[in-house]
Amino acid sequence: MIHMGFSGAVSFFLIRVFKVVSPVKMTFRIYATCVIPISAFFASSLWFGNTAYLHISVAFIQMLKALMPVATFTVAVLCGTDKLRLDVFLNMVLVSVGVVVSSYGEIHFNVIGTVYQVTGIFAEALRLVLTQVLLQKKGLTLNPITSLYYIAPCSFIFLFVPWYFLEQPGMEVSQIQFNMWIFFSNAVCALLLNFSIFLAIGRTGAVTVRVAGVLKDWILIALSTLIFPESTITGLNIIGYGIALCGVVLYNYLKVKESSQNIPERITKDWVLEKKSSDVYRTDSGSIGESNNDVVIDEEAPLIALTPSSRLSHIGRTQMQQSSRNV
């Protein structure tokens, strides 16, 4: 709740006061049908995921997070945004088997904590699929700042209500040593995390982020076993997580391979769309003419960083322009 309030306040100042980026055109209907459901599932994933830390160890939570591709694929198939493929299905079975083996080897296994974590994972999967379905249908493109600007305040409300009725009555302020620097630095880290993910994808690509995510999980498991005594891992934990990790790496490989096969089609499509919306075009005779298509510039369009797809489309357009000159 503190993270969402802090992120919402920072994004408000960046957009409304410092004018770093411009807000998108957000109507009440879009906010009610898109932002509120996405914020609700986002808040649910945070609530259930953080509650799991009260019952199970950090290392075991990271092992359970290997189920994220399984949850996302399942929800995507049920919502119709992805097709049920045999290779991906077998891959998901491999990940599930690895998580089951890892859970069987957990010394401090707790059913309640495991249910909380798995529920949070599926809530996050629903948020991801809803973001793809709802926002893409509305034609909205949100970067991290505009995403936090619209989603963080709504998520704050969704987290404030259960906190006020479930947690606040059991809290005694006299027993809490509130350290401003700890809460502030923690909120800054959460804010920087959102920005770093966006910048990493824009500067490197989704492949690097996926590989870094796998490395991050191993580092978290190793550090948690050294820092927290209750995060003891067994050989069966490692074997199970190793099996699940192989499934996750294979899943990432399949998704990257699928994306690379669609690049030429996207390049051609982007080039054709740009030619249609161009103010100036070159006729077959080589003369310069003016197109009848007027370009509508959206003054409230969000600031979009240079992503890998935009770089690829630029490369593709350059190559096509060179080949057309040669012809």
N, C-alpha and C positions, 0 to 999 in steps of 0.2 A: 504494500500500500504506500509506503514511504517512497519506494522507487518510482512508482507511477506518478505520485504527486510531484516529485522533484523533476522527473523527465518532462511532464506536462508543462511545468512552470518554465523550464529552460527552453523548451521548444516554442513556447509562447513569446518569450523575449527575443528569440532568434528570428521569428517570423514577423511579429507585429512591431517590435521596437527597433531591432537592428537591421531588419529587412534583408537577412541573409538569403532567404528563399521566399518565393511567393506562394500563398496558399492556393489550393485547387478550387474549382467551382464545386462547392458542396451544398446540395439542397437538403431540405429536411427529409425528403423521401429516401435519398441515398444514405443519409446518416442513420435513419431508422431501420432500413433494410440491409445495410452493409456494415456500417461502423459498429452499431450496437451489438449485433450477433457476434462479430469478430472479437469485440472487446470482452463480451461475456465468456467466450471460450478461452480467451487469453488469460483473463482473471482466474478462471477455473483451473487452468494448467498451473498457474503460479500458486494458487491456494493448495491444491492437492499435492503438487510437487514439493512445496516447502513443508507441508505437514508430514510428509514421509520422513523427513530428516529427524523427526522426534521419535521414530520407531525403528528405523534401520540405519545401517552404517553408510558412510559416504561412498565407500568402495562398492558396496552392493547396489547402491542407487545407480552408479555409473554403469554397472553391468546390466541392470534392468533397462537403462536408456538405449541399449542396443536394439530394443524392440521398436524404436521410433520408425525405422523404415517399414516394418511390418504393419504398424498402426496406420501410417500414412498411405501405404498401398491399399490396405483393406478399405479405408474410408474413401479413397479415390475411386476404387472400383464400385463401391456401393453408390457413390454420388454420380457415377458415369463420366468422370473426368479422366479415367485411365481404363485400359482394357486388361482383362484377365489373361495373362500370358503364362505358358507353362514354365519357361525358364525362370521368370521372376517369382512365380509361385513356389517352385522348388527351392529357390534361394531364400524366400521368406520362411519356409519350413526349416531350412538349415539354421537360420538365425533363432527361430523359436526353440528348436531342440537345444541349441547352445545355451540359451537363457534358462531353460528348464534344468539342464545339468548344473549350471552355475548356482541356481536357486537351491537345488538338492544338496550342494556342497556347502551352503551357507551355514555357519555355526550359529549365529544369532538371528535365525530366520523368524520373521514376524509377519503374520498374515495381514494384519491391519495396515502396517507400513507398506507392504507389497501392493495391496489393493489401492492404497492412496497413490502410489507412484505410477502404477499401470493406468489408473483413471486419469491422472495428469498427463500421461503420454498420449492417450487417445483424445483428450481435450485439446492438446496442442496439435494433433493431426487434424482434427476437425477445424481448428482455426486456420491451418495452412490451406486446406482444401477450400474452405469458405472464402478465404482471401483470393484464391485463384478464380473461383467461380463467380463471386459477387462483384469484385472490383474489375475484373477483366470484362465482364458483361457490360458494366457501366462505362468502360473505357477510361478508368482512372489509373493514373500512374503515381504512386507515392514513394518518395525517398524516405530515409529514416527520420528526418526532421519533421516532414509533413505527416508521416505515419504516427509518430509520437504526439504530434500536435492534436490529432483527431482521436486517436485510440487511447492514449494515456489517461486523459481526464475521465473518460467513460469507464475505463478499467479501474481507476481509483474509486469510483462510486460503487462498482460491483464488489470491490474488496472491502470498502468501508462498511457496508451494510452487515455482512456476516461478522466482521471484526467487532462492530459495536454491540451486536446481540450475543455473540458467542464467546468472544475473548475479553472484551473490555470489562464485563462484570467480574471476572476472576482476576483482574489485574489490580494490584495495590501499588500506587505510585511511590509510596514510602519504601517499598522493597526493591524498586528499580533504580539502578544507578545509571542515569541517562548521560552518556558521553557524546557530546555533540560532534566531536571530530570523528568518532567511529561511524556514526550514522551518516555523516556528510561524506566521508571518504568512500563508504560503501555505496552510497547513491551515485557518486561520481563514477565509480567503477562500472556500475550497471549502465549508466548513460554512455560511457565510452565504449562499452561492449557492443552496443547497437551500432554506433558509428564505425567501429573497427571492422565489423562484419561487412558492412556496406562498402567501405573503402577497400577491403581485401578482395571482394568480388570484382569491384571495378578495376583494380590495378592488376590483379593476377588472374582470377577466374574461379569458377565454381569447383574445378578439380582440386585446386590448391586448398580451398576452404574445406572441402570434404576430407582430404588427407590430413590437414591440420586438425580437424575435429577428431579423427581417430587417434592422432598423437596426443591431443589434449586429454582424451579419456584415459590413456595409459599413464600420463603424468599425474592426473588426479588420483587414480587408484594407488600409484606408488607413494605419493605424498600423504594421502590419507592414512595409509598403513603406518607411516612413520610418525605422523602428528597425533592421530587419534588412536588410543590403545584398543578401543572397541572395534576398529576396522581391521580385524584379523581376517586374512584370506587363507584359504586352503588350496591344496593341489587341485581338487575338483572344481573349485571356483575358477582357477586359472584355465583349466582344460575347457570348461563350459564357455567361459568368456572368449577363449581363443577360437572355439568353433563358431560362436556368434559373430566374432570379429571378421572371420573369413567370409561369412555370409554378407556382412556389411560392406566389406571391400569389393566383393563380387557384385553386389547391388550397385555400388558407385560406378564400377567399371561398365556395367550394362547401361546405366543412365548416361554416362559420358559418351559411350559408343553410339547410343541412340541420338544424342544431341549432335554429335559430329556428322552423322549421316544426314541430318536435316539442315546443315549449314548452307550447302549450295542452293537449296530451295528457298531459304530465307534471304540469301543474298540477292537472288533474282527477283524475289517479291519486293524487297526493299527498293531495289533499283527501279523497278517498274513504277512503284508508287511515287518515288521521287520524280521520275520523268513526267508523270501525270500532273503533279502539283507544281512543276517548275514554271516560273514566270517567262523564261526564255527557252526556246527549243530550236534545234537545228533541223531544217527541212532536208528532204532528199537531195535537193539541188545545191545544198551547202550554204544557203543564205540563212540569216538569222531572222526569226519571226517572234511574235508575241503570242503566248498562249491565251486562250479564252478563260482558262481556269483561274479563278481568283484564290489566292492563298489566304486563309483565315488564320490570323495570329491570335492565339489565346493569351491575353495579358496575364492571366492567373495560372498559366501552366507551370508545373513544378520544375525546379532545377534538376535536371537529370545528368548524373555524372557519366563519364565515358566508360561504358560497360564493354565486356568482350564482344557481345553481339553487335554493338555499334561500330567497334573497330573492325570486325570482320566484314560488316556490310560496307564500310568505307573502302576496305581493301578490294572487296568484290566489285564495287562500282568503279574503282580506279582501273582494275584490270579490264573490265568490260569497255570502259571508255577508250583505253589504249587499243584494244582489239578492234573497236569500231573505227578508230582512226586508220589503223593498218588496212582495214578492208576498204 
